[in-house]
Amino acid sequence: MFGDLGKQAVNALKHNRRRSVLTMLGMAWGIATVVLLLAYGTGFESGLMVAFRTFGGNLVAIFPGRTSVQAGGTKAGAQVRLTREDLDYLRAECPMLTRISPEVDKQSLVSFGTRSASYGVHGIYSSYEKIRALDVGEGSFFGEQDDFTHTRVAVIGSTVKKKLFSGQNALGESVRIDGISYKVIAVLRHTISNGDEDMNSLVYVPYSAMSDLKNSYYLDGIMMDYEGDHMKMVEAVRNSMAFHHNFSAKDNRAIFVFDAVKDLADLTIITVGIKLLLGFIGLLTLGIGGVGLMNIMLVSVTQRTREIGVEKALGARRWHILFQFLAEALVITALGGLLGVALAYLVSWSVGSLTLWSAFMEDASEGDIHLYIDSATLVWSTVILSFVGIVSGMLPAIKAARLNPIEALRYE
């Protein structure tokens, strides 16, 4: 039974080939738009997330500030300064803590041979490599033994190597930082970073060796990673620092706390919202093709009114007629969908990538928008296409099924 009804639907489409092809093209254009918009949303999210890889998995960073709320006898406006003692406090009072590193920063003149430039120098512990997910391209990062032995070694970013060494080997060479010699033991891979500083233009030295360049008693920041709930970790950090520096734990300006998990969650909400908006725009575009399909099917019902009357007179039931016209609409939708997906793949292949991070920095093509059509995009596109196809075909099918057989036979 269903096979016969399906054959009738296909024969009806063959009988009106030009009209069927034009309707399929409308559906193909609509579904291609949906697929490309969803692929753009996915590519935008992926490109944006590339810049947040250096935050590692669970990163909490604290930076000194000034109190804005009076706490006990301490007036508002007092400067809060972090010291190495705070590392011991945090280790003892934050049980979720797994790694911790101080950070002391200075803008210094870095030179090699006749070349020199000003770069940011960070004095850190070796654990900083894991905390910030630094990607070493050449050599190896300094170890724990270098944290306290005043070893003058340096890890340089890719831009520093490019500017100072110009393609030469950097490992084992010595660079001068503010006139003091440091041996290069590692070079980081090029990284797209979303922060105040370009991580490719930084130099990392052991915290103990930073004292040659700057008084390292007071810290510019403390970096940590942890296991467990990020909100509990942030609360524990605030409570610990508030107790030891005598400020209110509710004073958000006394110390600035960066919570990577929270920031990434906020970013995810934004990207999901953008993807939903793009999907909705695609649905509206596909809806135009659906309206065209509905109009064509209504015209088909009108032209085949006598045929419907004959079928009903010979014993066809309502659901037979309903399925016959709905099948025609779904065949057009399916063929148009396949054509649209093929068109979307062709466009995504020909376009390649769209500029995102490469507009702001060099060698950042990895962070551009790539129109990658993944399985999730195809699934959502199929769901949207099926919804539009069923809705567009159902109304004409219902109209055909409800025709009175006597009136249909009398129709001229």
C-alpha positions in Angstrom: 0.0 0.0 0.0 2.7 2.5 1.0 4.8 1.5 -1.9 2.0 2.2 -4.3 1.3 5.6 -2.7 5.0 6.4 -2.9 5.1 5.5 -6.6 2.1 7.8 -7.2 3.9 10.6 -5.4 7.1 10.2 -7.5 5.1 10.0 -10.7 3.3 13.2 -9.8 6.7 14.9 -9.4 7.9 13.6 -12.7 4.8 14.9 -14.4 5.6 18.4 -13.2 9.4 18.3 -13.4 10.1 22.0 -13.9 7.9 23.0 -11.0 9.4 20.3 -8.8 12.9 21.2 -9.6 12.4 24.9 -8.9 10.8 24.0 -5.5 13.7 21.7 -4.7 16.1 24.6 -5.5 14.3 26.8 -3.0 14.6 24.2 -0.3 18.2 23.5 -1.2 19.1 27.2 -0.9 17.3 27.3 2.5 19.0 24.3 4.0 22.4 25.4 2.6 21.9 28.6 4.4 21.1 26.8 7.6 24.1 24.5 7.4 26.5 27.4 6.6 25.2 29.6 9.4 25.4 26.7 11.9 28.9 25.9 10.6 29.9 29.6 11.0 28.6 29.5 14.6 30.6 26.4 15.4 33.7 27.8 13.7 33.4 31.1 15.6 33.1 29.3 18.9 36.2 27.1 18.1 38.2 30.1 17.0 37.3 32.0 20.1 38.2 29.2 22.4 41.6 28.8 20.9 42.7 31.9 22.7 41.6 30.5 26.1 43.7 27.4 26.0 46.5 29.1 28.0 44.1 29.4 30.9 44.6 25.7 31.5 41.8 23.6 33.0 41.1 25.1 36.4 43.0 28.4 36.8 42.5 30.9 39.6 44.8 34.0 39.6 44.9 36.7 42.2 46.3 40.2 41.8 46.8 43.0 44.4 44.4 45.9 44.7 43.1 48.5 47.2 40.4 48.1 49.8 37.1 49.7 49.1 35.3 48.7 52.3 36.5 49.5 55.8 37.4 46.4 57.7 38.0 46.7 61.5 40.5 49.4 62.1 41.7 49.4 58.5 40.4 52.3 56.4 39.2 51.9 52.9 41.8 52.7 50.2 44.6 50.8 51.8 46.9 49.0 49.4 47.0 45.2 49.5 50.4 43.8 48.6 51.0 40.1 48.0 54.2 38.4 49.2 55.7 34.9 49.1 54.3 34.2 52.5 50.8 34.2 50.9 51.8 31.1 49.0 52.3 29.3 52.3 48.9 30.6 53.6 47.1 29.4 50.5 48.8 26.0 50.5 47.7 25.5 54.1 44.2 26.9 53.9 43.0 25.8 50.4 42.8 22.0 50.4 41.7 21.9 46.8 44.9 23.6 45.6 47.2 21.4 43.5 49.8 23.8 42.0 50.8 27.4 42.8 53.3 29.9 41.4 54.2 33.5 42.2 54.5 36.0 39.4 56.8 39.0 39.4 56.8 41.1 36.2 59.1 43.6 34.7 59.5 45.3 31.3 63.1 44.8 30.4 65.5 45.3 27.6 66.4 41.8 26.2 69.3 41.6 23.8 71.3 39.0 21.8 74.3 40.1 19.8 73.4 43.4 18.1 69.7 42.9 18.4 67.6 44.1 21.3 64.0 44.9 22.2 61.8 45.5 25.2 59.9 42.5 26.4 57.9 41.5 29.5 59.9 39.3 31.9 58.1 37.1 34.4 59.7 35.5 37.4 57.8 32.3 38.2 58.0 28.8 39.6 58.4 25.8 37.3 54.7 24.8 38.2 53.6 27.8 36.1 54.2 25.7 33.0 51.4 23.3 33.9 49.1 26.0 35.4 49.1 28.1 32.3 49.4 25.1 29.9 52.5 26.5 28.2 53.5 24.6 25.1 57.2 24.1 24.8 58.4 23.8 21.2 62.1 23.5 21.7 64.1 22.4 24.7 62.5 21.9 28.2 61.1 24.1 30.9 63.2 24.7 34.0 62.5 22.4 37.0 61.7 22.7 40.6 65.4 22.7 41.5 65.7 26.0 39.7 62.9 27.7 41.7 65.2 28.4 44.6 68.8 28.0 43.4 69.1 31.3 41.6 69.8 29.6 38.3 70.0 32.2 35.5 68.1 30.4 32.8 65.3 31.7 30.5 62.4 30.4 28.5 61.5 32.7 25.6 58.3 33.1 23.5 58.2 32.5 19.8 58.2 36.2 18.9 61.3 36.9 21.1 63.2 34.1 19.3 62.1 35.4 15.9 63.1 39.0 16.6 66.4 38.3 18.4 67.7 35.1 16.7 66.1 35.5 13.2 66.0 31.8 12.5 69.2 30.9 14.3 69.3 28.3 17.0 68.4 29.8 20.4 68.9 26.8 22.7 72.1 27.1 24.7 72.7 30.7 23.8 72.7 33.5 26.3 70.5 36.6 26.2 71.1 39.7 28.2 68.2 40.9 30.3 68.9 44.4 31.5 72.5 43.6 31.0 72.5 40.3 33.0 73.2 37.1 31.1 70.5 34.3 31.1 70.9 31.0 29.3 68.0 30.1 26.9 66.9 26.5 27.7 63.5 26.5 25.9 61.4 28.2 23.3 57.6 28.2 23.4 55.4 27.4 20.4 53.4 30.3 19.0 50.2 30.7 21.0 47.1 32.7 20.5 46.4 34.3 23.8 43.5 36.4 25.0 45.0 38.6 27.7 46.7 41.9 28.4 50.0 40.6 27.2 51.1 38.6 24.1 52.5 35.4 25.6 54.7 35.1 22.5 56.5 38.2 23.5 57.4 37.2 27.1 60.5 35.8 28.8 60.2 33.5 31.7 62.9 33.1 34.4 63.0 31.3 37.7 61.5 33.3 40.6 64.8 33.1 42.5 66.7 34.6 39.5 64.2 37.4 39.1 65.7 39.1 42.2 68.6 40.2 40.0 66.2 42.3 37.9 63.7 43.5 40.5 62.9 43.3 44.2 60.8 40.1 44.1 59.5 40.3 47.7 56.2 41.8 46.6 54.4 39.8 44.0 52.5 41.0 40.9 50.2 38.0 41.0 49.7 34.4 42.2 48.7 31.6 39.8 47.0 28.5 41.0 45.2 25.4 39.7 43.0 23.1 41.8 40.6 20.1 41.8 37.0 20.5 42.7 34.4 23.2 42.6 35.7 26.6 41.3 33.3 28.7 43.5 34.5 27.0 46.7 38.1 27.5 45.6 37.6 31.2 44.9 35.8 31.6 48.3 38.6 29.8 50.1 41.2 32.1 48.4 39.3 35.2 49.3 38.8 34.2 52.9 42.5 33.3 53.3 43.7 36.6 51.9 41.1 38.6 53.7 42.2 37.1 57.0 45.9 37.6 56.5 45.7 41.1 55.0 42.9 42.4 57.2 40.2 43.3 54.7 36.6 42.2 54.2 36.2 39.0 52.2 33.3 40.7 50.4 35.6 43.5 49.2 36.2 42.6 45.5 38.6 45.4 44.9 41.0 44.5 47.7 42.3 41.6 45.5 41.3 40.8 42.0 40.4 37.2 41.5 40.4 35.7 38.0 38.3 32.5 37.8 38.9 30.9 34.4 36.0 28.4 34.8 33.5 31.2 35.4 34.8 33.3 32.5 34.7 30.4 30.1 31.2 29.6 31.2 30.1 33.2 30.5 31.8 33.0 27.1 30.1 29.7 26.4 26.7 31.3 27.1 27.5 34.0 24.6 28.6 31.6 21.9 25.6 29.4 22.4 23.4 32.5 22.1 25.1 33.4 18.8 24.6 29.9 17.5 20.9 29.9 18.4 20.5 33.3 16.7 22.2 32.1 13.5 20.1 28.9 13.6 16.9 31.0 14.0 18.0 33.2 11.0 18.6 30.0 9.0 15.2 28.7 10.0 13.5 31.9 8.7 15.4 31.6 5.5 14.4 28.0 5.1 10.9 29.0 6.0 10.8 31.0 2.8 11.5 27.8 0.8 8.8 26.1 2.9 6.3 28.7 2.0 7.1 28.1 -1.7 6.7 24.4 -1.2 3.3 24.9 0.5 2.1 27.1 -2.3 3.2 24.6 -5.0 1.5 21.7 -3.1 -1.7 23.8 -2.8 -1.7 24.4 -6.5 -1.1 20.7 -7.0 -4.2 19.9 -4.8 -6.3 22.3 -6.8 -5.1 20.9 -10.2 -5.7 17.3 -9.1 -9.1 17.8 -7.4 -10.9 15.4 -9.8 -8.1 12.8 -9.4 -8.6 12.9 -5.6 -12.4 12.5 -6.2 -11.8 9.4 -8.3 -9.5 7.9 -5.8 -12.0 8.5 -3.0 -14.8 7.1 -5.1 -12.7 3.9 -5.6 -12.3 3.5 -1.9 -9.3 5.6 -0.9 -9.4 6.7 2.7 -8.4 10.1 4.0 -5.0 8.9 5.3 -4.2 7.5 1.8 -4.7 10.9 0.3 -2.9 12.6 3.2 0.1 10.3 2.9 0.2 10.7 -0.9 0.5 14.5 -0.8 2.7 14.5 2.3 5.0 12.0 0.6 5.4 14.4 -2.4 6.3 17.2 -0.1 8.8 15.1 1.8 10.4 13.8 -1.4 10.9 17.4 -2.6 12.3 18.3 0.9 14.7 15.3 1.0 16.1 15.9 -2.5 16.4 19.6 -1.9 18.1 18.9 1.5 20.7 16.6 -0.1 21.4 19.2 -2.8 21.6 22.0 -0.2 24.0 20.0 2.0 26.2 19.3 -1.0 26.1 23.1 -1.9 27.0 23.9 1.7 30.0 21.6 1.6 31.1 23.1 -1.7 30.9 26.7 -0.3 32.7 25.8 3.0 35.5 24.1 1.0 35.9 27.0 -1.4 35.8 29.7 1.3 38.3 27.9 3.6 38.5 30.3 6.6 37.3 33.7 7.6 39.5 36.2 9.5 39.1 36.4 13.2 42.3 36.4 15.4 44.6 36.9 12.3 43.1 40.4 12.1 44.8 41.3 15.4 48.0 39.3 15.4 50.5 37.5 13.2 50.5 33.8 12.6 47.1 33.4 14.1 45.3 31.5 11.3 44.6 28.7 13.8 42.2 31.0 15.6 40.3 32.1 12.4 36.7 30.9 11.6 36.8 27.6 9.7 33.4 26.6 8.2 33.7 23.0 9.4 30.4 21.1 9.0 30.4 18.6 11.8 27.9 15.9 12.7 26.0 18.1 15.2 25.5 20.7 12.4 24.1 18.1 10.1 21.8 16.7 12.8 20.4 20.1 13.7 20.0 21.0 10.0 18.1 17.8 9.4 15.8 18.5 12.3 15.1 22.0 11.0 14.6 20.7 7.5 12.2 17.9 8.6 10.2 20.4 10.7 9.8 22.8 7.8 9.1 20.0 5.3 6.4 18.4 7.4 4.7 21.7 8.3 4.8 22.9 4.6 3.4 19.6 3.3 0.9 18.9 6.0 -1.5 21.8 5.3 -2.0 20.9 1.6 -2.2 17.2 2.4 -4.9 17.9 5.0 -6.8 20.0 2.5 -6.6 17.2 -0.1 -7.7 14.6 2.4 -10.8 16.6 3.5 -12.1 17.1 0.0 -15.7 15.9 -0.5 -15.5 13.1 -3.2 -18.8 14.3 -4.8 -17.7 17.9 -5.0 -14.2 16.8 -6.2 -15.7 14.8 -9.1 -17.8 17.8 -10.1 -14.8 20.1 -10.1 -13.9 21.6 -13.5 
